[in-house]
């Protein structure tokens, strides 16, 4: 009714003096009259008519205000929309009528918003008279007037103007359309937050202290009866237009409360996101000062902010990781955070850091370097960067250029480049591998780029335990310049080196070998026993002699996979790359320069000898260079690579077996076609094809060999070894037994395998009169060499750890009065071995003892320990007798002075075997 301002409104306004007047007098009305009077279109039409023709009442709160000027409902009857410009309110402008009309709602909203921003009350009054519908009312304008109007900017705030009033006017302008045209409702606390945001934009320092109740009073003073406020038990209330029925207002309030609950969750997430974003950006600032990025999980722990780490761990497991107070790494309790979840949380955190702020995390740097090293693809690195999986290509090139410059500076200063990952210790085993590097990519000259490169291989097992290994690598993350490529690099001056054809022939010949027996290497026959046992396992299905129960398929895997399953895995060797020479190693001068660099690098690492490996061509030329320059390379050991050794030996076997009928065997068995069979045993044989064919032939021939052996061997001879071998094979086919127990079962039947080998040798002696049998026996022996070579390349000869020269080296490594302690075998299982070991050590050390202690996990329950010393004090007597209190303070559970003496007390037979037939523990003269 307040919108109509007609006679009904005035009559009721004068009659209703109390709020309960309607309830006491119960006024009546016709239904049709009420529906017409309260109809939305009806009262809007009346509102437009009254606002267009009547001035506001004297007590209208919208007439004046102490807050400054604002839009009033003044008369607009003098405005003719179709003939007058809405901007200048003139019919003619420079002799032209307004010809442009507002034809789209987009233009209509733009004009209305600009008028509100510029506070053009005259334009707003004209538009109010037209119901703000410019399109329907054909509102016109002059083009120059409209251009000038749109080009104007919001006037700056006067220094004398109250900033609170300015902020309030902006808030009211935003609410005008939302409250009265869109029929929206607002919580007072939301309007308060909006008002505070405007105050902060105006640099009001006390903006956050503004109260909702104050804003509520000011809104009531401004809008008066045009708004309704519904008070709440919590909060300052709910505000909406008074023209909205009470039921609709309550429904809007309910919906807004439900939405506000969701908004609170979003606000919490927004606050969390702001905190995480700020921490990530701070991390990026700190990373700018770092020159290198370490590639490891430990480095990721130091880089990832604690807040982000907690967030990702709670996403994965609903538990937050603990941060170590001393080192700053996220060390979490094992009962709270699983290591796999910790690593996954670090990976996710690094990916978020890359997405949010492009922080060069260890994950992103390592990913980019790996992809570049494998593919050299710019597009793939760029794709990974856009997916947040690595740094961008330009940054990678700058880092590579920086690392190259650092290497060049180190070479210029020190004359040699030593990788950081290598240990500077002469006891470390450093092996240098040279090779030819071919980049199959056409250069500007049209050819393929060839270079000579080398790597350093370091076995961590052989390194000194006193040296701490740098388990991780570091890559540059910043550079002093923005260069992505090198420029002005001078060419390497390589002195000439001439190697004649005769020198090359001598390098590949065997003329320098005086004794063939000197080529033999030490072996503890473990490879032979493993190979024999593996073959027996492969014969279980068809053998008439071996009776081993099994379930499913009893076939064991290949020999290499069989050894990999049983034998423990060794720690990987450390590899570092050395600078390359942009020339092919087929040039003797280039290869000699590379060898000189490797010798200098070896000396810089503290190595006396330089061990260099290479392929066939590189090895032959390197041998010729070393023999010609013996003074310069007197401490150089040249080795042919393991793969090339196997390949050369395999070619020799194929040459011997060529035209012997093996090609027909493969073709008849359906293994390959005739052309492939000839290629396998031809001059240009492929290594993997030939190796596969040799393995198939070896297993087929050995199957026939075993069938013949079963028909030859007597039942009485099999009793010496059959039961133990069958028990060990049964464990191999039992998947519930772990690999350690399976390996122990093979070691326990050592004596039985030796007895079986002796019977096999006796059987072979019976075949010496059969030429065909001898031929295939030779083939088995030749192919067995490949299997044993593969085993020793993987494990290394263990026998060398129990030979005299090994204990001589240990003696040289000891300090005066030093003691060594080595695990040996049990006297119950290997008495002969311990007897030889005792004799060797007594010739070297003045004091040698054998101790035997309980070892429940060992097959016989006891383990022997060899203890040698450079002083003559008896080792079986403790040098310091500990009291019971000292033993408790040290937490000793096994050791006592009595136990010290007892472990050196051996059974009579073991004492005689280890110390000699006379049983004396003194060193022989």
Secondary structure, 3 states (H helix, E strand, C coil): CCCCCCHHHHHHHHHCCCCCHHHHHCCCCCHHHHHHHHCHHHHHHHHHHHHHHCCCCCCCCCCCCCCCCCCCCCCCCCCCCCCCECCCCCCEECCEECCEECCCHHHHHHHHHHHHHHCCHHHHHHHHHCCCCCCCCCCEECHHHHHHHHHCCCCCCCCCCCHHHHHHHHHHHHHHHHHHCCCCCEEHHHHHHHHHHHHHHCCCCCHHHCCHHHHHHHHHHHHHHHEEEECCCCCCCEEEECCCCHHHHHHHHHHHHHHHHHHHHHHHHHHHHHHHHHHHHHHHHHHHCCCEEEECHHHHHHHCCHHHHHHHHHHHHCCCCCCCCCCCCCCCCCCCCCHHHHHHHHHHHHHHHHHHHCCCCHHHHHHHHHHHHHHCCHHHHHHHHHCCCCCCHHHHHHHHHHHHHHHHHHHHHHCCCCCCCCCCCCCCCEEEEEEEEEEEEECCCCCEEEEEEEEEEECHHHCCCCCCCCCCEEEECCCCCCCCCCCCCCCCCCCCCCCCHHHHHHHHCCCCCCCHHHHCCCCCCHHHHHHHHHHHHHCCCCCCCCCCCCCCCCCCCCHHHHHHHHCCCCCCCEEEECCCECCCCCCHHHHHHHHHHHHHHHHHCCCCCEEEEECHHHHHHHHHHHHHCCCCCCCEEEEECHHHHHHHHHHHHHHHHCCCCHHHHHHHCCCCCHHHHHHHCCCCCCHHHHHHHHHHHHHHHHHHHHHHHHHHCCHHHHCCCHHHHHHHHHHHCCCCCCHHHHHHHHHHCHHHHHHHHHHHHHHHHCCCCCHHHHHHHHHHHHHHHHHHHHHHHHHCCCHHHHCHHHHHHHHHHCCCCCEEEEEECCCCCCHHHHHHHHHHHHCCCCEEEEEEEECCCCCCCEEEEEEEECCCCCCCCCCCCCCHHHHHHHCCCCCCHHHHHHCCCCCHHHHHHHHCCCCCCCCCC
